[in-house]
Amino acid sequence: MMDKSVKREEMRNLVERLNAAADAYYSGRGELMSDYEWDAMFDRLRALELSTGEILPGSPTATVSSGADGGEAAGGRKEAHEFPALSLAKTKKPADVAKWADARTIWLSWKLDGMTLVATYDDGALVKIVTRGDGATGTNVTHLAGAIRSLPQTIPAKGHIVVRGEAVISYADFAAFCELSEEDYANPRNLASGSLTLKDAAEVAKRGIRFVPFTPVKLDGAGVSWGAQMDFLDSCGFECVERERIEGGDGQPAAIEEAIARWSRKVAEGGCPYPVDGLVVCYDDTAYAKTGSVTGHHATRAGLAFKWADESAVATLEHIEWSCAVASIAPVAVFSPVSLEGTTVKRASLCNISECERLGIGAEGTQLEVIKANKIIPKVVAVVEKRGEFEIPSACPVCGAPAEVRVSPGGTKTLKCTNAHCPARELRKFMRFVSKDGMDIDGLAGETLAKFVNCGWIGDFADIYLLGAHAAEIASLEGFGKKSADNIVAALAAAKRRSAVNFLVALSIPLCARDVARRLLGAYPSLREFISAARSGASFAHIDGIGDAKSEAVAAWFAEPANNAAVDRLLQLVEIDEYVPASASGACAGLTFVVTGELERWENRAALKDYIESQGGKVASSVSAKTSFLINNDSASTSGKNKKAASLGIPVITESEFARRFAAN
């Protein structure tokens, strides 16, 4: 039996490691351990505390913050919360959820993996935003209000309103930002927390952070039903967390188990655009929820966190593959096949050299513990048995030039190619090129592009359109097959005709996003005439919204012979629809549309978006009180967007109805 002094020493070590990891994680300085490791250590610490009857000072089991629920932003002034944000007790068993619910009506919602913010409104005006911090005191980040999407500056409501929500970055926005970033970010959560430490709102705005309310804190005159209060927030223009009501009664345990299984499948299938690490359970009766006691670090009835029990397996490392990544040459563990969450897993990114060192990765034969983080992403969480040492290549595996280890200001070690023109260093540009705002080529995500770059098939933009020549080789790659190769060839053919705006954005010209591209193209009769002017060194600073910095960036890009050669080669392979400037009196002027589902009349969403904008309208990504119409060919769908539109009284129209009302032909 373990001596009490030995237990106390283990507890002290666990407290130090957990607090250090939580501090680094929530201050945006990176991850010292995975969520899987943090949960295991936290559970071990709690078990030791129960067996000894002792809780050490600073223990995360007894503090308000409890690690995985908190968050802090550097800088700004500290401010006490009007309503302390206590942590939630957690469980991994559906039976515990049913026991906690006690046959009362409850709600399930995503446990979003971001950074908690508290927004306060007085008589409809946003007056402050404060991070959760330790639950009692946070950091005022009101200066970033305009940089956070889905956070209304004003709402149609009177009185004093306090809303708690999560600052999150979707997987899509994370990938888009990483295309042009020089830093390595492990995941959207890491980027979100780091972004809120910045002072520059313009820089933060580039990160795609969204505010998703997950619970009301104080709503004057909104009743005591949690569901009604969330509906009220929806009506105010917030984009609240997805949620499901489960009625109380004798059949509730079975309903809870079925619902949790359904939500679990949904997250495993990528049905949530944001990172999540479980579900939140709360009572519909908010008055009852406030009657619980406060025990340690959480209120017993404020809510319950359900976290998925990660399924793990031990695999044998076969080799480490060094491949083209977003900002570096990244190590990927290739191991013996293991079954996780119903799928076979053979590979997992090791992110960077620092992560390899932290885990203690060895050579071939090393035994690894592997999970699918949040049921989606394969991840090595521990080394079970190490054999040998892993080797860092001295040459770039893509172009053969010397490679060197570089250390970021935050201390992260990554492998970089020294060749400024190596295709491995161009992956961000290729990702931008195939993106929705670029040439909109389906089936060519970052991982697929990286594989093709590593195979030597992509060296410039035009090579992407010539991938059909490698169809047989693509079909033979692991994880592809003939159908995948045929789909890629079909997607390339479908993407050969695109708008001039998409073409210009696809080139990754610095400071040239869609709005800038429209302004530049709107000043010339055709794309080729704009290109001719750019090559001649013309200034665009006189164009409204451009200015000196953007003009100089465009001129510098077109001054590079390699860039011009890439453009000329590309123009031989694609067809361009010329840009028609938006009409202030167009059919869509003053209206905001949201598009969802499959399209029939327009080739893709980018084409429909271009048309709406050419007619003076706007296209938003999500439904809010500002939305004029939701376009969905399945107007009777029960999708989240349709439900949101119905709750806000926003018309849902089919593509044909839109064409009849707003299209010229």
N, C-alpha and C positions, 0 to 999 in steps of 0.2 A: 504494500500500500504506500502511496506517495506521501512523504513527510510534508507537514503543513508549511514548513519553511521553504521546501522545494517548490511547492505549489505557489507560494507567495512570490518567489523569484520568477517563476514562469508567468504569473499574472503581471508582474511589473514589466517584464519584457514585452508581453503582448500589448499592454497599455501604451508603451512607448512606440512600438511599431505601428499600431493602429492609428494613434494620434498623428504620427509623422506622415503616414500615408494619406489620411484624411485631409490634413493641412495642405499637403502638396497638391492633392487632387482638386480640392475646392478653391485653391488659390490660383488655379490655372497653370501650375508649374509642372504638370505631367503626372504620370501614374507610377507609384512605387510598387504597386501590386495590383493584380486583377480583382474585379468584384468577387470572383469565385474564391480567391484567397482571403479577401477581406471578410467575407461572410463566414468562412471556415474558422478564421481566427477569432472573430467576434463571438461565434457560438461556443468555441472552446473557452474563451474568457468567461462568458456567462456561466458555463458549467462549473468552472473552477470557483467562481464567486458563490454559487449555490452550495457547493460542497464544503467550502471553508466558512461560509457565513460572513465573508469580508469583502468589501468593495474599496479598492484603492482610490486615492484622490486622483481626479482627472480621468477615471475610467469612462470610456465611451458608452458603456451600458448604463451609466447613471447621470450623464450630462444631458443637457437639453438637446444637443446636436446629434448624438448617435451616429456620427459618421456619414453613412450613405444617404441620409435625408437632408443634409445641410448644404452649406455652400457659402463662399465669401468672395468678395471682390476687393482687390487691392485699391488703395487710393480712396478719395472721397471722405466725407465726414461720417463718423459712426453715429447711429441714431437708434434709440430704443423703439421697439415695436409697440404700437398701441395695443395690439392683441398678440401675445407671445405665440410663436409657431412651434408647438410641441411636436415631437416625433411620433410616428405610428409604430405600434407593436407589429411584429411581422410573423408570418407563418408560411410553411410550404405545403400545408395539408388542407384540401377542400373541406374536410370534416371540421377543422378548427374554425373555418369561415362560417359554416352553418351553426356551430355552437355559439359563436360570437353574435351572429344575427338574431338568434333566439326567436325565430319565427316572425320577426318584424320586417317590414318592407325595407329593402336595402337597394343600393346602387353599386354597380361595378363600373370602373373607368380605368383607363390606362395609367400606370405609374410611369410617367414620363421621365426619361433620363436626361435631365438638363440642369438648369440652375434656377432655384426658386426665387421669385420676385414678388413683392407685395406692392400693389398699385392702389393709391388713394385718390378719390375724387370728391370734390365739394361742389354741390349744385351743378354737376355736369362737367366740371373742369378738372383735368388731371393736375394734381398738386404735388405729388411726389412718388418716386419709385425707390424702394429699399430692398436690398438683397436679404435673404433669410438670415445669413450669418449664423450665430449660435442659437438662433431661435428667440432670444431675448433682445439682442442688438444686431443690427445689420449695417450695411454701408449704403449711403444715399447715392444713387446713380441716376438721378432725375435728368442730368445733363445728356443722358443717352436716349431719352424718350423718343426723339424723332428717328433714331437709328434702329428701333425695334419694331418689326412689322407686327401688324394685327394688334397694336396697342393704341386704341383711340385716344386722341388728345382731348376730345370732348365726347360726352355721351348724353342722350336725351333723357336725363334723370335728375331729379332734385335730391337734396339731402346729402348725408355723409355716407359714402360707399367705399368699402375696402375689399379688394379682390386679391386672392392669392393664386398665382399661376406659375407656369414653368417657362423659362426662356430656353427654347430648344432650336436646333438646326436640323432640318430634314436631311435624310441621306442624299437626296438629289442636290440640295443646296451645298452640302458639305463637299460633294464631288466637284461641283461647279467652282467653288472657291479654291479648292486644292489645285485645280488646273493651272491657276496663275500664281499660286503662293510659292514662296521660296522656303517656307518652313514645313516641317513634317508634323502632322497632327494625327494622333492615334485613332481618334473617333470624333463624331460630332459633339459629344459631351465635353471632350477636352477643348475643342475649339470654342464652344459656347462659353465655358467658364473663363478661359483665357481672354476672350474678347471683352468681357465685362470688366476687366481690369484696366482697359484702355481709357484714355482721356478724350481721344479724337472720335467724335460721333460719326464723322464722315468715313473713317476707317472701319468702325464697327458696322456701319450700314452695309458694307460690302459682304459681311459674313452671313447674311440671310437669317438672322435671329428672329424668331417669332415668339410672341407671348400667347400662351395657351392657358386660359384660366382653368383651374381644376377644382376650386371650391370658393364659394362666397365666404367672406369673413363678417362683414356688416353691410346689410342692405336695408336702409330705412323704408319701411312700408311694403316689403316684398314677401311677407308671410313667413311661416316656419317650415314649409316643405322644401327640402333640398332640391328636389326636382323642379319645383316652381321657381326657386331662386336662380337655378342654372338657366331655365328658359328665359327668365327676365334678363340675365346677362346676354344671352343670345340676341334678344330683341334690342339691346343697347348697341349691338355691332361687334361684340366680342366673338371670337372663334373658339368656343369652349371645347374642352376635352370630350372625346367620344364617350358615351356612357350608355348603360342598360339598366332598366329597373327590374328588380326581382321581387315579386309579391311575397308577403309573409304567409304563414299557414303551415299545415302539416306536410305539404308536398315540397316545402322550400329546400330541404337538403338535396334532394335529387335535382331540383332546378338549378341550384348553385353548382353542383358538380358538372352538370351538362353545360352550363354557361361558361365555367372556367375552362372546360375542355375545348369549347368552341373558340373562345378568345385565344387560347394557347395555339390552336391550329392557325388562327388568323395571323398571329405575329410570326409564326414559323414560315408562313407563306408570303411574308412581306406585306401584309395587309395594313400596316400602320406606317405612314411616311416618316415617323420620328423614332428615334431609339427609345425603347421602353425596357424596364427591368422587372415588370410584374404588373399587378393590378391593385387598385385602391378600392376598398370596400367602405361604404359609409351608410348611416341610417338616413332614411328619407325624413324622419321626424327630427329636425335639428334641435328642438327643445329637449327631447329625450337625450340626444347626443351630448348635451351640455351637463347632464346630471351625473356623469361618471366622475370618478376620482382621478387624481393625478398621482401616478405611481412611478417613482424614479424619473425617467426621461419622457414618459408619454401619458396622455390622457386616455383612460381605459375605453371610453365610448366615442372619442373623436374620430376614430377610423381604424382600419386594419389594413396592413399591406400584405398582399399575397405575392410571394416571389416563387418563380419556377425553380424546382429542384433540378439543377443542371446535371444531365446525364454525362458521365465521364467514361473514358476508356483509355487503356494503356496501349500505346503503339510503339513500334520499333523504328527509329530514325534510319532511313535509307541513305539520304544525302541532303545537303542544303543547296538549294538552287538560288543563285544570285541573279535577279532579273530586274528589268526596267520597271521602275516605280514612278510615282508622281513627282517626287522631288529628289530621288536618289536611286541608287542601285540597292534593292532591298533583298534581305535573306528570306527564303521561303522553305519551311520544313517539308520534306517529302518523306512520308512514312508508310508503314504497312497499313493496308486498308482496315478501318474500324467502322462499326455501325453506330451512328449517333442520331437520335431524334428521327429515326426511320429512314435515314439516308446513309450512304457510304461516303466516308471522308478519308482522303488520302493526302491532303495538303493543308497547310495553315501558314499564314504570313507571320514572320517573326519581327516585323516592323523595321528594326534597325539593330545596329551592333550593340547599343546599350541594353536593349531588351534581351538579346542573346546572352550578354554577360550577367544580367540580373537573374535570368532563369538558370544559368549555368549550363548552357547548351554544349554538348560534346560532339563527337564524330559519329560515323556510322555505327549502329548497334546501340546507341543511347536510347533508354526507355523514357518515353514521354507520356504525360497525362494530358489528354486532349478533351475539350468540351466544344459545344456550339454555343457561344456566348449569346444570351437572349434568344436562344433557339435558332439563331440565324448564322452567325459568323464562326467558322472553325477557329479555335484558339488553343495554343499550347499554354497550359497554366502551371506546369511544374515538370521538373526532371526527376524521374523516379530512380533511375540508375544511370550514371554518366560513364561513358567510355571515350577515352581520348579527348582531344581538343578540336573545336571547330576552327577552320582556317579561313582567313579573310583574303580574297583574291587580290593580287597586285595589279591585275589588268582588267579593264572593263569587259564583261562578257559579251557586250553587244558590238563594240567597234574595235576592241583590242588595245585602245590607248591606256596609258597608266591610270590607275585608280588610286585614290588616297582617302584616308579617314579624316573627316572634318568634325569639329565639335561646335555645336550651336551655342548661342549665348546662355541657353538654359542647361547646357551640359550634355545634350544628346549627341551620341556618336553615330554618324551615318557615313556610308561609302559613296563617294562621288567620282564621276568620270572627269578627267581633266580636259577632255576634248570638247570645246565649246559647241561643236556642231554634231556631236554624237546624237543619233536618234533617241537614245535613252533619255537624254536631257530635253527632248522635244515632246515627250509624252503628253504633257499638259496641253500643248498646242494641238496635238492630234485629237485629244479628248474634246477640246473646245470645237474643233473642226466638225466632229460628228454629232455634237450636241443639238438639242432642240433649237437653240438660238442660232446654231451654225447650219451645217448642211442637213441636219436632221436625218441621220442614217441609223436605222434600227439595228439592234443586235451587235453593236460595236461598243460595248462598255469598256471602261478603263482596263480591266483585267484581260479582256480579249485583245485590245489594242497592244497592251504590253507584251502579250505572247507573240503577236505577229511581228512586233518590233524586234523582239529577241530572236525570232526566226530569220530576221534579215529581209523581210518582205516589205517593210515600210521605212522609207527614208525621207520622203516629203509628202505633201498633201496629195499629189496626183497618184502616188502609189496606192493610196487607199481605194481609189476607183479601179485600180488594176488588180485587186485581190482575186478577182475571178480566175486569173491565170494560175492561182495556187489552190483552186477548189479541191483538187484531189488530195493535196497535202493537208489542207484544213480538215478534210473529212477523216484523215488518219490520225489527227491529234487526239489525245486523251480528253474525253468530255465533249467531243464535237460529233463526228459522224456525218454521213452524207446529207441527212436532212438539215443539220445546222449549216453545212457548207452551202447547200442550195438556198437556204433562207438568207444568208449573207449576200450571195450573188443577186438574189431578187431584190433585197433592200438597196443594194448599190444601184441597180437599174432604176428603181423607183425614185432614187434621190438625185438623179442626174439633172433634173430640172428644178431649180430653186430661185428664190427672189434675190435681187441684187443686195438687199439688206442682209439676208442670211449669208450670202457669199462674203460680204465685207467683214461681218462679225466673225465668220469662220477662220479668217486669216490670222486672228490673234494679234492684230495691230494694237499696241499699247494705247489705253484710254479710249478705245473705239468699241463701245458697247452698242446696243441697238439704237438708242436715241441719237448718239453721235453719228452712227452710220446713216440714219435717215436724214439728218441735217446735212451731211456732206453730199449724199446722193441727190437730195432735193435741190441742190444748187447747180446740177448739171443735167443735160438731156439724157445721158446714158452712163452706165457703169464704165464703159471703155473711155469715155471722154473724161470722167473723173480720174481714172487711172492715169491717163495721159497728162492731165494737169498735175497730179501728184508726182509723177516721174520728172516733170519739168522743173520741180522745185517751187511750184506755186504756193502761196500762203492761203490758208483757209480761216485765218483769225477773224476776218470780217463777217463770217457766217454766224448768224445768231446762235448762241449757245456753244460755240467752239472755242474761241479765244486762242491765246498764244501757245499755251502748254499742249493742248490737243493738236493744234496745227503743226507744231514742231515734232510731235510724236509721229504723226502720219508721214510727214516729210522725211524724217529719219528712217522710218521703216522702208519707204519706197526708194531710198537712196542706196539700199543694200542690193547689190547685183543678184545675190542668191535668192532674195525674196521676189524680185522681179521675174527671175527664171522660173520659180515655183508657180507664180501667178500665170505666166504664159503657158506653161505646161498644163496647168489645171483648166484654163479656159478652153483648151482643145478637147476636153473631156466632158464638159457640162453645158447646159443651156440655161440662160439667165432671163428671168422675167424682170423687166425694168421697174424701178421704184416710181410710184405715183404719189406725190406728197399728199398728206391728209387734207381733207376739205373741212373747213370750219363749219360749213353748212351741209355736210354730208348726211347720208341717211342715218348714221349712228351717232351723230354729234350729241355730246352731253350724256351719253349712255354708257353704262359699265356692264360688261357681259362676263359670265363664267362659262367655260366650255368643258364638258365631261362626256365620257363614253366614246364609242366608235362613230366616225363620220362617214357620210356617203357621198355628199355633193362635192365637198372640198377634199383635196388630196390628203391633207393632214391638218393638225391644229395650227401649225405655223402659218399655213396658207390662209386659214380662216381668220387668224389673228391679224395677219397683214391686211386682209380686206377690211375688217372692222376698224382698224386704226387708220386706214386710208380714207374711211368715211367719217373720221372725227371721233370714233368711239374708243373705249378702253377695254382691255381684257385683264381680269384679275384671276388669281389662282384659286381663290376660295370664296365661298358665299358669305356675304355680310349684309348689314343693313344698307350699304351703299350700292349693292348689286341691283341692276335694273332687270336683267333677264338671266336665267340659267338655261343654256342650250344643252339638251340631252335628247337624243333620238328615242330613248326609252323613258318617256315622260312619266310613266307609271312606276318607275323604279323606286325601290325603298332604300336607295343608297343614302349615305350620309349627307351628300350635297342636296339631294332632293328633299330629304327630311328637313334640312336647315332652311331651304327655300320655302317649304310649306309653312314652317313655324314663323317665318318673317313675312309671309304673304307675298313672296316674290314669284312672278310668273315663270313656269317651266315650259319652254317651247322646243319643238323639234327643229332639226336643221331645215326641213322643208318650210316650216312656219317662219323661221328666221329669213329664209330666202325670199318668201312671198312679201314679207314686211320691209326687209332692209336691203335686199340685193337688187342691183340694177337689171339683171337678166337671169 
